[in-house]
């Protein structure tokens, strides 16, 4: 199930990357407030999707004992595990 979650997060990040580039280009060209709102919204989706994919990889590596160093951002969420 975690593999499906990773694939969905990665797919969302790839789509958001493509769409956010197009949205930023439109926002810079036209400068309308709705274009900027769309660009910022897609940037939030992009960052969130990459963080989720990274978290799932970190969690599986931690469980398998393959970590070289711990990341505080993800460890905060994994303390209970």
ABEGO torsion letter per residue (X at the ends): XAAAAAAAAAAAAAAAAAAAAAAAAAAAAAGBAAAAAAAAAAAAAAAAAAAAAAAAAAAAAAAAGABABBBAAAAAAAAAX
